[in-house]
Amino acid sequence: MAVTTEAVLRTEELDGQPAAWREAPVPDGQIPTLYVHGVPTNSDLWIPFLERTGGIAPDLPGFGRSGKRGDLDYTMEGYDRWIERFLAWRDIDRFNLVVQDWGGVALLTAQRFPERVGRLVVFNAVPLLPGYRWHRIARAWRTRGLGEFAVGLLNRFVLKQASRESNATKGPMPAPFLDLVADHMDQGTQRAILRLYRTSPPEKLAAAGAGLKDVDCPALVLWGQEDPYIPARFGPAYADALGNADHVPVPGAGHWPWYDRPDLIDTVVDFLHGDA
């Protein structure tokens, strides 16, 4: 049974740079769950889950409170290697994994170490699959000059207006979500976003998922059906690509589905604890 606990913010140094993460105690008999955020969020995104399941959620380099130095490796491969080092540093061997959006870079790690993943949850993740083409905002970010201009506009007011399309609930994303993004949208995060998108053409995404079938732990693909950035067809495509996954389409939900459908938090808690 899940118990509500506080998700504490911690910051230490890894690879000579600040590494920040949220952490909550893991219930007896459970392995820790690793939560990996995407763009343009950070570990604060996962607080409602951590409070119920325990586990750990890092701020990826370039995001939140982690290091944002200009010479860091803000590529899919760079994040994959950083996640491996982070897990070793925190002495985490076996873990559950929950990813959303660009948090899907952790699926590269899972493909290299499938035996270490107990259970997997995928929310509306960047497709490491054939056939995806970047949405219009990503195409702007991938364009030299236009991308710098567009990402530089991401203040709280612009984020609020732009977020109206991100969810299915009428209006912009909730204030706490806007705060967790806007409070950390500095030049370092903008640089990380541009480098990640510009080093990730569609053909590279497709190749990055070549080993998804080897990730054969029990998996749940929860997909908001009104996501304006990643078409709903990639939900069942992910489930088919993974070795042992169920796809659950989530109507009335957007790119961050649990903001529209808070009941999904219970769904994830039950699944990770083996009750579903």
ZIURPE-V777283 format. One record per backbone hydrogen bond with DSSP energy under -0.5 kcal/mol. NH is the residue of the N-H (numbers start at 1). CO is the residue of the C=O. If there is no record, write none. Layout:
nh = [NH:NH]
co = [CO:CO]
//
This chain:
nh = [3:5:8:8:10:12:14:17:19:21:22:23:24:27:30:34:35:35:36:37:37:41:45:46:47:49:50:51:52:53:54:55:56:57:58:59:60:62:63:66:67:72:74:75:79:80:81:82:83:84:85:86:87:88:89:90:91:92:93:95:96:97:98:99:100:101:101:103:104:105:106:107:108:109:110:111:112:113:116:117:118:118:120:121:122:123:123:124:124:126:129:132:139:140:141:142:143:144:146:147:149:150:151:152:153:153:154:155:159:160:161:162:163:164:165:166:167:177:178:179:180:181:182:183:184:185:186:190:191:192:193:194:195:196:197:198:199:200:204:205:206:207:208:209:209:210:212:214:215:216:218:219:220:221:222:222:223:223:224:225:226:227:234:235:236:237:238:239:240:241:242:243:243:244:245:246:248:249:250:251:253:255:257:259:260:260:261:264:265:266:267:268:269:270:271:272:273:274:275:276]
co = [52:51:6:23:21:19:17:14:12:10:57:8:55:53:27:96:33:56:98:35:58:38:42:43:44:46:46:47:49:49:50:24:33:22:35:20:58:67:60:63:18:69:72:73:75:76:77:78:79:80:81:82:83:84:85:86:88:87:91:116:32:119:34:121:36:123:124:100:101:102:103:104:105:105:106:107:108:109:113:114:95:116:218:97:220:99:121:122:222:101:127:129:135:136:137:138:140:142:144:143:145:146:147:148:149:150:151:153:155:156:157:158:159:161:162:163:163:174:174:175:176:177:178:179:181:182:184:186:187:188:189:190:191:192:193:194:195:197:201:201:202:203:204:205:206:207:209:211:212:214:118:244:120:246:122:220:221:248:222:250:253:224:231:232:232:233:234:235:236:237:238:212:215:215:239:219:221:247:223:249:250:166:255:256:256:257:257:261:262:262:263:264:265:266:267:268:269:271:270:270]
//
